[in-house]
Amino acid sequence: MKILTMTILLLCGFGCVEAQTNYIERILRDIEKNNKELQAGEQNLTAQKMGTKIENNLSNPEVSYSYQYGREDDPNQSEMTVTQGFDFPTQYAARHQYGKLQSEAYEKRFGILRRDVLLKAKELCLDMIRLNQQKALLNNRKANAEELVKFYEKRLQTGDANILETNKVKLELMAVNTEVAENDAAFRTALQSLLAMNGNMPLTFDETEYPVLPELTGFDRLRDEIFATDYELQSVATEKEAARKMVTVSKNGWLPGLQVGYRRSGSIGDEIHGFIVGGSIPLFENRGKVKKAKAEALNAELQQQNTVLRIEAELHSQFNEAQQLKSSMDAYDLLLMKNTLGYLKEALMAGQISVIEYFTEVESIYQNQQKYMDLENRYQKVMAQLYKNSL
């Protein structure tokens, strides 16, 4: 029977965790669909990818016609030519490969935009969970203060309490009401920001529990995991390969251009037909392009190295901060603080401690509870940043 009961409780717990996680995930999926910045980014991605294809198009065919007037004994002459110019065939293959790499780089850049938008939305959700938790704490404080006000007003009427003690509990109620109003305003501001990210489509948010997070393992394992999935690292790696391919494209620019066509000339009844074959030698057009492409390739390689170093440094910082936050959270005994609040209230109402002593101790506990909420919120955000590429 005990085993069955434990199994049911565990299943219920997993169900709650899954519901919390799915709730935030549903919000993120809605934002991914409705966010105007992402919609604009998708259109820009389409335009950029089309641009890489357009760069590899053939040049326009050229058609010309001329008519020459002769003397009375010399028939009029006409000439028509149709020509099509094109680059050396290997140039199209090289530009096609460059275009594929450049399109992939554009997709990775859009992946960075999408990731950052969803990370911002998730951080808003985490802040709103903290505000909901704070609201619950403030509601408990408010209910407790209201009860104490009634209690001391009765004691004041019977002469068991003085006006200073009664005013003290009234001031506590006033302070709590102010904090409740500030909490409500902060929540409405966060919700409005979330609505704006969702394209002003309606949504509600009443979660009070954070999603369960994976345990942090060693840094090396985390680094390998992040480096394998990070959009920014993938983007700079693809851009480096695209820059290298552009060097090949620029070198192929020294190959001659070709031109073929059809020509018809002569007078009516005495026309001559033929074909045209020609070419262009890139003596001037390609000058400096190879050197420029090599410099850009070196720049892309250095940018990749810099990005790797920067992201690794950020991971070190976030990993250390997450460990420190987790250690600080573990130092708090939430059950002890909750029980102590109850004991203090019982002692106050029994006359064992004064109002000043009560509020001095209670304020310290409330501050610790608030610090824990802030620590947990920061820990959730740091972990969200570490695993942002999985959004």
FITI-651483 format. One line per field, with one value per residue (C-alpha): residue number from 1; y, z, x. Coordinates in nm, 2 decimals. Last residue first. Example, Ala and Ser with C-alpha at 12.3 -4.5 7.8 and 13.67 -1.06 7.14 Angstrom:
2
num	c(2 | 1)
v	c(-0.11 | -0.45)
w	c(0.71 | 0.78)
u	c(1.37 | 1.23)
! end
This chain:
391
num	c(391 | 390 | 389 | 388 | 387 | 386 | 385 | 384 | 383 | 382 | 381 | 380 | 379 | 378 | 377 | 376 | 375 | 374 | 373 | 372 | 371 | 370 | 369 | 368 | 367 | 366 | 365 | 364 | 363 | 362 | 361 | 360 | 359 | 358 | 357 | 356 | 355 | 354 | 353 | 352 | 351 | 350 | 349 | 348 | 347 | 346 | 345 | 344 | 343 | 342 | 341 | 340 | 339 | 338 | 337 | 336 | 335 | 334 | 333 | 332 | 331 | 330 | 329 | 328 | 327 | 326 | 325 | 324 | 323 | 322 | 321 | 320 | 319 | 318 | 317 | 316 | 315 | 314 | 313 | 312 | 311 | 310 | 309 | 308 | 307 | 306 | 305 | 304 | 303 | 302 | 301 | 300 | 299 | 298 | 297 | 296 | 295 | 294 | 293 | 292 | 291 | 290 | 289 | 288 | 287 | 286 | 285 | 284 | 283 | 282 | 281 | 280 | 279 | 278 | 277 | 276 | 275 | 274 | 273 | 272 | 271 | 270 | 269 | 268 | 267 | 266 | 265 | 264 | 263 | 262 | 261 | 260 | 259 | 258 | 257 | 256 | 255 | 254 | 253 | 252 | 251 | 250 | 249 | 248 | 247 | 246 | 245 | 244 | 243 | 242 | 241 | 240 | 239 | 238 | 237 | 236 | 235 | 234 | 233 | 232 | 231 | 230 | 229 | 228 | 227 | 226 | 225 | 224 | 223 | 222 | 221 | 220 | 219 | 218 | 217 | 216 | 215 | 214 | 213 | 212 | 211 | 210 | 209 | 208 | 207 | 206 | 205 | 204 | 203 | 202 | 201 | 200 | 199 | 198 | 197 | 196 | 195 | 194 | 193 | 192 | 191 | 190 | 189 | 188 | 187 | 186 | 185 | 184 | 183 | 182 | 181 | 180 | 179 | 178 | 177 | 176 | 175 | 174 | 173 | 172 | 171 | 170 | 169 | 168 | 167 | 166 | 165 | 164 | 163 | 162 | 161 | 160 | 159 | 158 | 157 | 156 | 155 | 154 | 153 | 152 | 151 | 150 | 149 | 148 | 147 | 146 | 145 | 144 | 143 | 142 | 141 | 140 | 139 | 138 | 137 | 136 | 135 | 134 | 133 | 132 | 131 | 130 | 129 | 128 | 127 | 126 | 125 | 124 | 123 | 122 | 121 | 120 | 119 | 118 | 117 | 116 | 115 | 114 | 113 | 112 | 111 | 110 | 109 | 108 | 107 | 106 | 105 | 104 | 103 | 102 | 101 | 100 | 99 | 98 | 97 | 96 | 95 | 94 | 93 | 92 | 91 | 90 | 89 | 88 | 87 | 86 | 85 | 84 | 83 | 82 | 81 | 80 | 79 | 78 | 77 | 76 | 75 | 74 | 73 | 72 | 71 | 70 | 69 | 68 | 67 | 66 | 65 | 64 | 63 | 62 | 61 | 60 | 59 | 58 | 57 | 56 | 55 | 54 | 53 | 52 | 51 | 50 | 49 | 48 | 47 | 46 | 45 | 44 | 43 | 42 | 41 | 40 | 39 | 38 | 37 | 36 | 35 | 34 | 33 | 32 | 31 | 30 | 29 | 28 | 27 | 26 | 25 | 24 | 23 | 22 | 21 | 20 | 19 | 18 | 17 | 16 | 15 | 14 | 13 | 12 | 11 | 10 | 9 | 8 | 7 | 6 | 5 | 4 | 3 | 2 | 1)
v	c(2.66 | 2.41 | 2.68 | 2.87 | 2.59 | 2.80 | 3.11 | 2.92 | 2.79 | 3.15 | 3.26 | 2.97 | 3.05 | 3.42 | 3.33 | 3.10 | 3.36 | 3.62 | 3.39 | 3.30 | 3.67 | 3.73 | 3.44 | 3.58 | 3.93 | 3.78 | 3.60 | 3.92 | 4.12 | 3.85 | 3.88 | 4.26 | 4.25 | 4.02 | 4.19 | 4.53 | 4.38 | 4.24 | 3.87 | 3.62 | 3.80 | 3.49 | 3.67 | 3.74 | 3.39 | 3.24 | 3.48 | 3.40 | 3.02 | 3.05 | 3.26 | 3.01 | 2.72 | 2.90 | 2.99 | 2.63 | 2.49 | 2.71 | 2.61 | 2.82 | 2.70 | 2.50 | 2.83 | 2.96 | 2.64 | 2.66 | 3.02 | 2.95 | 2.66 | 2.87 | 3.16 | 2.92 | 2.78 | 3.12 | 3.26 | 2.95 | 2.95 | 3.32 | 3.25 | 2.96 | 3.19 | 3.46 | 3.22 | 3.05 | 3.38 | 3.51 | 3.20 | 3.24 | 3.61 | 3.52 | 3.28 | 3.53 | 3.80 | 3.56 | 3.48 | 3.85 | 3.92 | 3.64 | 3.77 | 4.12 | 3.98 | 3.78 | 4.08 | 4.32 | 4.33 | 4.12 | 4.39 | 4.51 | 4.24 | 4.02 | 3.89 | 3.88 | 3.62 | 3.57 | 3.33 | 3.46 | 3.25 | 3.29 | 3.38 | 3.59 | 3.74 | 3.81 | 3.80 | 4.11 | 4.27 | 4.14 | 4.04 | 3.77 | 3.69 | 3.44 | 3.42 | 3.29 | 3.48 | 3.36 | 3.52 | 3.45 | 3.30 | 3.55 | 3.55 | 3.19 | 3.32 | 3.53 | 3.23 | 3.03 | 3.30 | 3.32 | 2.95 | 3.05 | 3.32 | 3.06 | 2.82 | 3.10 | 3.20 | 2.84 | 2.83 | 3.18 | 3.06 | 2.72 | 2.90 | 3.15 | 2.87 | 2.68 | 2.31 | 2.11 | 2.39 | 2.37 | 1.99 | 2.00 | 2.28 | 2.10 | 1.79 | 1.99 | 2.19 | 1.88 | 1.81 | 2.06 | 1.88 | 1.93 | 2.18 | 2.13 | 2.40 | 2.69 | 2.69 | 2.98 | 2.98 | 3.22 | 3.36 | 3.45 | 3.51 | 3.73 | 3.81 | 4.14 | 4.01 | 3.76 | 3.97 | 4.26 | 4.02 | 3.93 | 4.30 | 4.36 | 4.07 | 4.21 | 4.55 | 4.39 | 4.19 | 4.49 | 4.69 | 4.40 | 4.37 | 4.75 | 4.73 | 4.44 | 4.62 | 4.92 | 4.70 | 4.53 | 4.88 | 4.98 | 4.65 | 4.70 | 5.05 | 4.91 | 4.66 | 4.94 | 5.17 | 4.90 | 4.87 | 5.24 | 5.28 | 5.05 | 4.69 | 4.51 | 4.80 | 4.62 | 4.86 | 4.83 | 4.45 | 4.45 | 4.68 | 4.46 | 4.15 | 4.32 | 4.47 | 4.13 | 3.96 | 4.22 | 4.18 | 3.80 | 3.84 | 4.09 | 3.88 | 3.58 | 3.79 | 3.92 | 3.57 | 3.47 | 3.79 | 3.71 | 3.37 | 3.53 | 3.78 | 3.51 | 3.32 | 3.64 | 3.68 | 3.33 | 3.40 | 3.72 | 3.52 | 3.27 | 3.56 | 3.69 | 3.34 | 3.31 | 3.63 | 3.53 | 3.19 | 3.32 | 3.58 | 3.33 | 3.08 | 3.36 | 3.39 | 3.02 | 3.04 | 3.32 | 3.11 | 2.82 | 3.05 | 3.16 | 2.80 | 2.72 | 3.04 | 2.96 | 2.61 | 2.77 | 3.04 | 2.77 | 2.57 | 2.88 | 2.98 | 2.64 | 2.71 | 3.02 | 3.31 | 3.37 | 3.60 | 3.54 | 3.70 | 3.78 | 3.99 | 4.15 | 4.33 | 4.52 | 4.65 | 4.86 | 4.77 | 4.95 | 5.09 | 5.36 | 5.43 | 5.25 | 5.29 | 5.08 | 4.91 | 4.78 | 4.53 | 4.43 | 4.16 | 4.09 | 3.80 | 3.90 | 3.77 | 3.42 | 3.39 | 3.31 | 3.63 | 3.56 | 3.24 | 3.42 | 3.70 | 3.44 | 3.33 | 3.68 | 3.76 | 3.44 | 3.52 | 3.88 | 3.74 | 3.50 | 3.79 | 4.00 | 3.72 | 3.68 | 4.05 | 4.03 | 3.75 | 3.55 | 3.20 | 3.19 | 3.37 | 3.09 | 2.83 | 3.01 | 3.02 | 2.65 | 2.58 | 2.77 | 2.57 | 2.24 | 2.29 | 2.36 | 2.07 | 1.84 | 1.93 | 1.88 | 1.54 | 1.44 | 1.52 | 1.34 | 1.03 | 1.05 | 1.08 | 0.78 | 0.57 | 0.67 | 0.56 | 0.23 | 0.16 | 0.24 | 0.00)
w	c(-2.70 | -2.69 | -2.78 | -2.46 | -2.24 | -2.05 | -2.07 | -1.92 | -1.65 | -1.57 | -1.56 | -1.33 | -1.09 | -1.09 | -1.01 | -0.73 | -0.58 | -0.59 | -0.43 | -0.16 | -0.10 | -0.05 | 0.20 | 0.38 | 0.39 | 0.52 | 0.80 | 0.90 | 0.90 | 1.12 | 1.39 | 1.42 | 1.38 | 1.68 | 1.90 | 1.84 | 1.90 | 2.23 | 2.31 | 2.54 | 2.52 | 2.39 | 2.07 | 2.02 | 2.10 | 1.86 | 1.59 | 1.65 | 1.64 | 1.30 | 1.15 | 1.28 | 1.11 | 0.77 | 0.82 | 0.93 | 0.63 | 0.39 | 0.53 | 0.31 | 0.26 | -0.05 | -0.22 | -0.17 | -0.31 | -0.62 | -0.67 | -0.65 | -0.90 | -1.14 | -1.12 | -1.19 | -1.49 | -1.61 | -1.59 | -1.75 | -2.02 | -2.10 | -2.13 | -2.37 | -2.57 | -2.60 | -2.69 | -2.96 | -3.09 | -3.12 | -3.31 | -3.55 | -3.60 | -3.68 | -3.94 | -4.09 | -4.10 | -4.28 | -4.54 | -4.58 | -4.64 | -4.90 | -5.07 | -5.10 | -5.24 | -5.50 | -5.59 | -5.64 | -6.02 | -6.14 | -6.37 | -6.51 | -6.74 | -6.74 | -7.10 | -7.28 | -7.53 | -7.87 | -8.10 | -8.34 | -8.58 | -8.94 | -9.19 | -9.51 | -9.68 | -10.05 | -10.11 | -9.91 | -9.84 | -9.62 | -9.26 | -9.01 | -8.70 | -8.42 | -8.08 | -7.85 | -7.59 | -7.33 | -7.03 | -6.97 | -6.65 | -6.40 | -6.21 | -6.12 | -5.86 | -5.71 | -5.69 | -5.52 | -5.27 | -5.22 | -5.11 | -4.82 | -4.72 | -4.73 | -4.51 | -4.26 | -4.27 | -4.19 | -3.89 | -3.78 | -3.79 | -3.62 | -3.33 | -3.31 | -3.32 | -3.03 | -3.05 | -3.05 | -2.85 | -2.58 | -2.53 | -2.54 | -2.29 | -2.05 | -2.06 | -1.99 | -1.71 | -1.51 | -1.45 | -1.37 | -1.28 | -1.52 | -1.43 | -1.30 | -1.43 | -1.18 | -0.98 | -0.94 | -1.28 | -1.33 | -1.68 | -1.93 | -2.30 | -2.56 | -2.90 | -2.88 | -3.13 | -2.88 | -2.79 | -2.71 | -2.49 | -2.30 | -2.25 | -2.12 | -1.88 | -1.75 | -1.69 | -1.53 | -1.30 | -1.19 | -1.12 | -0.92 | -0.71 | -0.65 | -0.53 | -0.30 | -0.16 | -0.07 | 0.10 | 0.30 | 0.42 | 0.53 | 0.71 | 0.89 | 0.98 | 1.13 | 1.33 | 1.48 | 1.54 | 1.77 | 1.96 | 2.00 | 2.10 | 2.40 | 2.45 | 2.72 | 2.79 | 2.67 | 2.38 | 2.29 | 2.31 | 2.05 | 1.82 | 1.88 | 1.75 | 1.45 | 1.35 | 1.40 | 1.17 | 0.90 | 0.94 | 0.89 | 0.59 | 0.44 | 0.51 | 0.35 | 0.05 | 0.03 | 0.02 | -0.26 | -0.45 | -0.42 | -0.57 | -0.85 | -0.90 | -0.92 | -1.17 | -1.37 | -1.37 | -1.51 | -1.78 | -1.87 | -1.89 | -2.12 | -2.35 | -2.36 | -2.44 | -2.71 | -2.88 | -2.84 | -2.99 | -3.29 | -3.37 | -3.34 | -3.56 | -3.81 | -3.82 | -3.86 | -4.16 | -4.32 | -4.28 | -4.45 | -4.74 | -4.76 | -4.77 | -5.05 | -5.24 | -5.22 | -5.37 | -5.65 | -5.71 | -5.75 | -6.00 | -6.19 | -6.22 | -6.35 | -6.66 | -6.77 | -6.75 | -6.99 | -7.28 | -7.51 | -7.85 | -8.10 | -8.41 | -8.68 | -8.99 | -9.27 | -9.61 | -9.86 | -10.23 | -10.43 | -10.77 | -10.60 | -10.34 | -10.00 | -9.67 | -9.38 | -9.12 | -8.79 | -8.54 | -8.20 | -7.95 | -7.63 | -7.40 | -7.02 | -6.80 | -6.65 | -6.29 | -6.01 | -5.81 | -5.82 | -5.62 | -5.34 | -5.34 | -5.30 | -4.98 | -4.85 | -4.94 | -4.77 | -4.46 | -4.46 | -4.47 | -4.18 | -3.98 | -4.03 | -3.89 | -3.60 | -3.52 | -3.54 | -3.29 | -3.35 | -3.43 | -3.21 | -2.95 | -2.95 | -2.93 | -2.63 | -2.46 | -2.52 | -2.39 | -2.07 | -2.01 | -2.12 | -1.85 | -1.58 | -1.70 | -1.70 | -1.35 | -1.24 | -1.41 | -1.26 | -0.91 | -0.97 | -1.09 | -0.78 | -0.55 | -0.72 | -0.69 | -0.32 | -0.25 | -0.43 | -0.24 | 0.09 | 0.00)
u	c(1.49 | 1.78 | 2.03 | 1.95 | 2.08 | 2.34 | 2.12 | 1.83 | 2.06 | 2.16 | 1.80 | 1.69 | 1.97 | 1.88 | 1.52 | 1.63 | 1.86 | 1.58 | 1.33 | 1.59 | 1.66 | 1.28 | 1.26 | 1.56 | 1.40 | 1.08 | 1.28 | 1.45 | 1.13 | 0.97 | 1.24 | 1.23 | 0.85 | 0.81 | 1.06 | 0.89 | 0.55 | 0.67 | 0.73 | 0.55 | 0.21 | 0.03 | -0.05 | 0.32 | 0.44 | 0.19 | 0.30 | 0.66 | 0.60 | 0.42 | 0.70 | 0.95 | 0.77 | 0.80 | 1.16 | 1.25 | 1.07 | 1.26 | 1.61 | 1.84 | 2.20 | 2.10 | 2.02 | 2.37 | 2.53 | 2.30 | 2.39 | 2.76 | 2.73 | 2.52 | 2.77 | 3.07 | 2.89 | 2.78 | 3.14 | 3.30 | 3.04 | 3.10 | 3.47 | 3.40 | 3.17 | 3.44 | 3.72 | 3.51 | 3.39 | 3.75 | 3.86 | 3.56 | 3.63 | 4.00 | 3.88 | 3.63 | 3.90 | 4.14 | 3.87 | 3.80 | 4.17 | 4.18 | 3.87 | 4.02 | 4.35 | 4.15 | 3.94 | 4.23 | 4.20 | 3.90 | 3.75 | 4.08 | 4.24 | 3.93 | 3.97 | 3.64 | 3.52 | 3.38 | 3.19 | 2.93 | 2.72 | 2.63 | 2.36 | 2.40 | 2.10 | 2.06 | 1.69 | 1.64 | 1.97 | 2.26 | 2.31 | 2.21 | 2.41 | 2.36 | 2.53 | 2.80 | 3.00 | 3.25 | 3.42 | 3.78 | 3.91 | 4.05 | 3.72 | 3.80 | 4.04 | 3.76 | 3.53 | 3.80 | 3.86 | 3.48 | 3.50 | 3.72 | 3.47 | 3.19 | 3.39 | 3.45 | 3.08 | 2.99 | 3.21 | 3.09 | 2.73 | 2.78 | 2.96 | 2.67 | 2.41 | 2.55 | 2.47 | 2.80 | 2.98 | 2.71 | 2.75 | 3.13 | 3.13 | 2.89 | 3.11 | 3.42 | 3.25 | 3.16 | 2.79 | 2.51 | 2.19 | 1.91 | 1.64 | 1.29 | 1.05 | 0.98 | 0.66 | 0.42 | 0.25 | -0.04 | 0.03 | -0.24 | -0.23 | -0.39 | -0.22 | -0.03 | 0.22 | 0.35 | 0.65 | 0.41 | 0.21 | 0.53 | 0.61 | 0.26 | 0.29 | 0.62 | 0.46 | 0.15 | 0.37 | 0.57 | 0.25 | 0.10 | 0.42 | 0.43 | 0.07 | 0.14 | 0.45 | 0.24 | -0.02 | 0.26 | 0.38 | 0.03 | -0.02 | 0.31 | 0.21 | -0.11 | 0.09 | 0.30 | 0.00 | -0.15 | 0.18 | 0.21 | -0.15 | -0.11 | -0.23 | -0.42 | -0.65 | -0.97 | -1.02 | -0.64 | -0.66 | -0.95 | -0.75 | -0.45 | -0.63 | -0.79 | -0.46 | -0.29 | -0.53 | -0.48 | -0.11 | -0.13 | -0.35 | -0.11 | 0.19 | 0.03 | -0.07 | 0.29 | 0.42 | 0.17 | 0.26 | 0.63 | 0.57 | 0.37 | 0.65 | 0.91 | 0.70 | 0.67 | 1.04 | 1.08 | 0.83 | 1.02 | 1.34 | 1.16 | 1.06 | 1.41 | 1.54 | 1.28 | 1.39 | 1.76 | 1.71 | 1.51 | 1.78 | 2.06 | 1.87 | 1.83 | 2.20 | 2.23 | 1.99 | 2.20 | 2.51 | 2.34 | 2.25 | 2.62 | 2.74 | 2.49 | 2.58 | 2.95 | 2.89 | 2.68 | 2.94 | 3.21 | 2.99 | 2.90 | 3.27 | 3.36 | 3.16 | 3.36 | 3.12 | 2.83 | 2.74 | 2.45 | 2.43 | 2.16 | 2.26 | 2.06 | 2.19 | 2.02 | 2.14 | 1.95 | 2.01 | 2.27 | 2.16 | 1.94 | 2.21 | 2.21 | 2.03 | 2.16 | 1.93 | 2.06 | 1.93 | 2.06 | 1.97 | 2.16 | 2.09 | 2.08 | 2.36 | 2.32 | 2.21 | 2.46 | 2.41 | 2.03 | 2.07 | 2.26 | 1.99 | 1.71 | 1.87 | 1.89 | 1.53 | 1.40 | 1.61 | 1.47 | 1.12 | 1.20 | 1.36 | 1.04 | 0.83 | 1.08 | 1.06 | 0.68 | 0.65 | 0.33 | 0.46 | 0.77 | 0.57 | 0.31 | 0.58 | 0.74 | 0.40 | 0.35 | 0.69 | 0.62 | 0.31 | 0.48 | 0.74 | 0.48 | 0.26 | 0.56 | 0.65 | 0.29 | 0.27 | 0.61 | 0.47 | 0.15 | 0.34 | 0.56 | 0.26 | 0.09 | 0.40 | 0.44 | 0.09 | 0.13 | 0.46 | 0.28 | 0.00)
! end
